[in-house]
Amino acid sequence: MRPEILDQPGYTSIATADAPTRELFPGIRLRPLWRGADGAHANVLEMDPGTAFPRHDVHNPGPEEVFVVAGVFNDGARDYPAGSFIHAPAGSWHIPTTVTGCTLFLFYPAG
């Protein structure tokens, strides 16, 4: 083992279960995992079965990267099962919804 790896500046880890939870909408929870000095950030989004964002989710100031960890995510146009990746460019939008429930890993490289 090389414990000095963990002492490197900026090296960070967190268990998803230990991340604070904020309810965005009924049945939809955001767990922030990391935020960089430049505004980039990573989150886990948990959506209960039958939930949807009540409005368009617009990607600004930059793109959104989505990885479906569990369940089936729908962007308002099609279903994405676990293991799917979506790149949504800056200025694009979707309406997150799920019939089955899902867990998403979200990364915002530009904040």
C-alpha positions in Angstrom: 0.0 0.0 0.0 1.1 3.5 -0.7 -0.8 5.8 1.7 1.1 8.9 0.4 -1.1 8.7 -2.6 -3.9 10.1 -0.4 -1.8 13.0 0.7 -1.4 14.5 -2.8 -2.9 18.0 -3.2 -6.4 17.8 -4.6 -6.7 14.0 -4.3 -10.2 13.5 -3.0 -12.6 10.7 -2.4 -16.1 10.3 -0.9 -18.6 7.5 -0.5 -21.8 8.4 -2.2 -23.7 7.4 1.0 -21.7 10.0 2.9 -22.4 12.9 0.5 -24.9 15.4 1.6 -28.3 15.0 0.0 -30.4 17.9 -1.4 -33.9 17.2 -2.7 -34.2 19.1 -6.0 -37.8 18.1 -6.7 -40.1 15.5 -5.0 -38.3 12.1 -5.4 -35.2 13.6 -7.0 -32.1 14.0 -5.0 -28.7 15.4 -5.7 -25.5 14.3 -3.9 -22.5 16.6 -4.6 -19.3 14.6 -4.7 -16.6 17.0 -5.8 -16.0 20.6 -6.9 -12.8 21.9 -8.5 -11.3 25.3 -8.1 -12.3 26.1 -11.7 -16.0 25.3 -11.1 -16.0 21.8 -12.6 -18.1 19.5 -10.4 -19.3 15.9 -10.1 -22.6 14.7 -8.6 -24.8 11.7 -8.2 -28.5 12.2 -9.0 -31.1 9.7 -7.7 -34.5 9.6 -9.2 -37.3 7.6 -7.7 -39.6 5.6 -10.0 -42.1 7.7 -11.8 -40.3 11.1 -11.3 -39.5 13.8 -13.7 -38.1 17.3 -13.7 -40.9 19.8 -13.9 -39.1 21.9 -16.5 -36.3 21.9 -19.1 -32.8 21.2 -17.7 -30.6 23.6 -19.6 -26.9 22.9 -19.7 -25.0 26.2 -19.0 -22.3 27.4 -18.8 -20.9 24.2 -20.3 -21.7 20.6 -21.2 -23.2 17.9 -19.0 -21.8 14.4 -19.0 -24.2 11.7 -17.8 -23.4 8.0 -17.0 -26.4 5.8 -16.0 -25.3 3.8 -13.0 -28.5 2.0 -12.3 -32.1 1.8 -13.6 -33.3 3.5 -16.8 -33.0 7.2 -17.5 -35.1 9.0 -20.1 -34.1 12.5 -21.4 -37.6 13.2 -22.8 -36.8 11.6 -26.1 -35.5 8.1 -25.4 -34.6 5.6 -22.7 -31.0 5.0 -21.6 -30.4 1.8 -19.5 -27.6 1.3 -17.0 -24.2 1.5 -18.6 -25.3 4.3 -21.0 -23.3 7.5 -21.5 -24.8 10.9 -22.7 -22.9 14.0 -23.6 -25.2 17.1 -23.6 -23.3 20.1 -25.1 -23.5 23.6 -23.6 -26.8 25.2 -24.4 -28.7 22.0 -25.0 -31.6 20.8 -22.8 -33.6 17.8 -21.8 -36.3 16.8 -19.4 -35.0 14.2 -17.1 -37.5 11.5 -16.3 -37.7 7.8 -15.3 -40.3 5.1 -15.1 -38.2 2.6 -13.2 -36.1 4.9 -11.1 -32.4 5.6 -11.8 -29.0 6.6 -10.4 -26.9 8.9 -12.5 -23.3 10.1 -12.3 -23.1 13.7 -13.6 -20.0 15.6 -14.5 -19.8 19.3 -15.4 -16.3 20.0 -16.8 -17.0 23.7 -17.2 -19.0 24.3 -14.1 
